[in-house]
Amino acid sequence: MSEFEKLRKSLLKKGELFEDNDFVCGQSSVFYHETPPFQFVWKRPKELVPNPVFLSDSPNNYFNLSAGKLGDQWFASVIGCLRTTKGLFYRVVPADQSFEAEEYCGMFRFRIWWNGEWKEVLVDDRLPTVNNKLIFIQALHGNQFWTALLEKAYCKLHGSYEALKYGNSLDGLADLTGGISEAISIKDQTTRLTDTLTKFLSMTSIITAVVATIGGINTYIRRL
C-alpha cells in the first residue's frame, strides 16, 4: 500500500481533511520575493463550486484551461499538451481520485519526473484565491480542478507559485513526460521541414509549436 493510500484510508476513517504541512497555505508559498497588493485566501474546491469534478475525460475538455490572471502561460500550454497524450497523462494524473464522498479526503497525488525518476507528489486541495476566484491555472469553463491541483504539485516541488515565473516550456515538458525536449527553429528548416517532422513523428515524438517574439518574430517546433 502506497503512502497516498495509507493516508487516504486513515483520513477517511477519522473523517478529516488533509492539510499539507510541507507546503503551507501562506503568502510565502505564492510569492516569496514579490509582494502583491492583496491577500490570498486558500479555499478548497467544494468552497468554490457546488459540485467540483477532479477530471472529465471528454475530448471537448482537453484544452478547456486558462492560465488565469497570475498563472504562467507556458505551463498552461505544457499541461494542455500533456492532456492530449493519454498514456502519459494518466501516469502524471492518476485517475483513481475524485471529490466523491467515498474517496475524498482533501488530498490528491501527481507524478512528476524529478531528478531522473518519477516522484509522487501529494498536495491538499486548498488553492489560492482572490475574491473567491482562482487566479492561477484553472478550467476555462465548468468545474474541473485537476489543472489547478497539478499546478500546485509542481509549485510545491519548486517552493512557490512565483518560482514558475522563471520556468519554460521545454523544462516543463520534460518534467511532465520524462522525455528529452528539444527546440528547433523553423526558420532554419525551410527546405527540410517536412522531412524533419516525418522523422520526429516516426519516433513517436510529441510535437508542439510556439511563436517567440524575443529578438524578432520566429516560429519554433518543440518535440519530446
Summary of the structure (lengths in Angstrom):
residues: 224
radius of gyration: 18.6
end to end distance: 32.5
largest distance: 64.6
contacts: 617
relative contact order: 0.17
helix: 37%
strand: 21%
